[in-house]
Amino acid sequence: MANHDITPIVMPKLGMTMTEGKVVDWQIKVGDEVTEGDEVVGIETEKITNACESPADGVFRRRIADDGGTLLVGGLIGIIAQAETSDADIDSFIANFKPEEQA
């Protein structure tokens, strides 16, 4: 299955000087269906805590970052995919993922 069926949830850039953020609370669990715009995870920066929204419709298939994990902006924190997308395709996507700022 093509990677267009897999959507990464990445650490958002919530401010001009933000370089990293901390995952503070997942609001969904693996297997939950999500709609684009749903709040899925809380992100804390030096200045604020804000909700990160789902970038696509689908099923939350993989949590990469745990609560308390700190990642660079653009870092992979989770995966949304269609229910029929294989675990092997998701594993391959994760193994080959490069953050946009580092691509």
Secondary structure, DSSP 4 states (H G I P E B T S, - for coil): --GGGEEEEE----STT--EEEEEEESS-TT-EE-TT-EEEEEE-SS-EEEEEPSSSEEEEEE-SPTT-EEETT-EEEEEE-TTS-HHHHHHHHHH---GGG-
